[in-house]
């Protein structure tokens, strides 16, 4: 079974740096498991690895789409699996680094994406429902699905309701029928920190983004067209929070506070997701001895 090294963890914990170190030591190439870094021009707010870092080790799935393009977990799965095969064929080690859990799980496991038959009338009807109405419908027809979907996640609510109506079967049961087996021999590293310290680091990183010119990056992208905030690419944390600022409805301090808050909440959700969905061995970033971990990985590779 092909071997893949995977480094996951919450936002702002240093996954990219560790992946770079391992790639240099182990003749590896890095596949970004991030849903925002694929977009060109989203550099500061996505904490994209620098051009200097990219020159040291080959990075994949970074800067490959324009802001107007759509990106999905299914696309990531397709491209990621091709990249893994290609990297291995060239005698190198694939290293996945990122915090978008669903993307990484879909890549590594026999995760099958459900083909949803187009039905414009059903889509139109469902789109007219509020989040509460969508949630209530799933509560009655497919309550198991709500273990994975929050009431505020409108896109997932919509997809689940549309699937159930069109396919006449429960999406949760179709998903549960999958074997959930790994397709690769995976060495999975999870980076962690005490929660208070992680939150402090996240706050500092946001401050550094502001100092690096995040406001100007967003201003250049928007170019006085506030409709651009509707682009999927700008729904990520670090970008979506700027809309009320450019609408003169929020101050710069309020935007910064919101980015920090959303980033901390994301880190909390990432911990919960990874702990519930994947079998991870966690390494405390403070006490991590990279040389010892390297020896563990090297032994696994033999």
PyMOL commands that set and color helices and strands:
alter all, ss='L'
color gray80, all
select helices_A, chain A and resi 15-26+51-56+73-89+101-108+120-127+131-141+143-147+154-167+171-176+195-211+214-222+226-230+232-235+240-246+252-277+290-301
alter helices_A, ss='H'
color red, helices_A
select strands_A, chain A and resi 3-9+28-32+59-60+93-97+185-192+281-284
alter strands_A, ss='S'
color yellow, strands_A
deselect
rebuild
show_as cartoon
